[in-house]
Amino acid sequence: MISRRILRIGLELTETFDGTGRIARHLPINIRHHLNTAYTFALKPPIMYSTLLTSLEENIFTITINRPDKLNALNKQVLTDLNAVLDEVYTNPHIKSVIITGSGPKAFVAGADISEFSGLTKEQSKALAKAGQDIFFRIENSPKPIVACVNGFALGGGCELAMSCHFRIASDNAKFGQPEVNLGLIPGYGGTQRLVQLIGKGRALELLMSGSLLDANTALQYGLVNYVVLQEELLQKAKSILAIINTKAPIAVGKCIAAANAVFDETKNGYEVEVTAFGDCFDTPDRVEGTTAFLEKRKPNFSSGGLS
Ligand code: COA
C-alpha cells in the first residue's frame, strides 16, 4: 500500500517537478530521499538485457538467463549482463529478493560457453576466470537473498552460478556437475571452493575428478539443494519462501548473509562479524519496530530495505 502511495506521489511529481527540487524540499529529508529514489525507479523504464529476461513482482526480482538454444551457456555477454543486472539488484529499493533461473525446460545453465575458449591465451583465460569469480562474489555477497531455481542442467559455470546463490531449489529433472575435466580444465568460477564448502571434500573431489553428474535427489541428499520439486512448481516454491523472507527486517536479513559468508572467509573471524552485525542491527529502526511490535502483539512493519 505504501509503495502504491509513493508511486502515486512519484507520478504527481512528474507533473509538477521541474528539476529544482521545490516540491521535495518541503518534505523531511528522509522522506525526500525515499521519494526521490521511488521517483527515479518508478519512472525509469525496465532495463533490458540482451541475454537476460527480468521481472519484478511483489518485490521478488526474477532473472532468467535466456539462451535456450545454447542451454543458457555463459558467454561473455551473459557475464556482462549478469554484472549489470546485479547493479539493479543492489540499488533498486523495490527489489527485496531475487530468483535466478534458466530459460526453457532443459537447462539452468550448461556451463561457460565452450565456443569462446578457443584461441584464449593463458593470461586471457585467467582474466576470464577472475571476471567470472568477481561476478559470482557479488551474488554471494548480495545483502538481498538470491535463490537459484535450477530447472535442468547446472553444469560447469552453471553449477558454480547456482552455488554462488544463497540457496538452491531444483526441479526433479535437474542435473549438477563440474565436467571441466572432460575438457582438460578445472572449474574457474569458484567451483572447486564452493563445492567443497557445500558438500564436503570427499564428495566434491569425486565429482570434480570424475566429471560425473548428480541427479536432483542425490543433490538433495548431499545438501547441495534445499528442495526438489516438479518443474512447474519450481518458481512458486522459491517465491513462497522469499515472500516470507521479504516480510522480515531487511537489514537483519542482509546481516545473516554477511555473517554466514564469513564462515568461509579466512580474512574474517565469523564470531566477530556476528557481534558487529548484532550491534549494527540493534541500532536500526527495524529493531525498534520488531521489538515494539512483539510487545504490542502485532505484526512488525519493517521499512529499511524497500518501499512497500
Ligand atoms: N557451451 C557452448 N555451447 C553449449 C554448451 C556450452 N557449455 N552446452 C551446450 N551447448 C550448446 C550445444 O553446442 C548445442 O548447440 P548447437 O545446437 O548449436 O549444436 C546446444 O547447446 C544444445 O546442446 P546439445 O549438446 O545438443 O544438447 P544435449 O541434450 O545433447 O546435451 C549436455 C546436453 C548439457 C549434456 C551437453 O550440451 C554438454 O555436455 N554440454 C557441455 C557441458 C560442459 O562441459 N559444461 C562445462 C563447460 S566449462
Residues whose N, C-alpha, C, O or C-beta is under 5 A from the ligand:
A	BS01	COA	D69 K70 L71 A73 A110 G111 A112 D113 I114 S115 F153 L155 G156 G157 P179
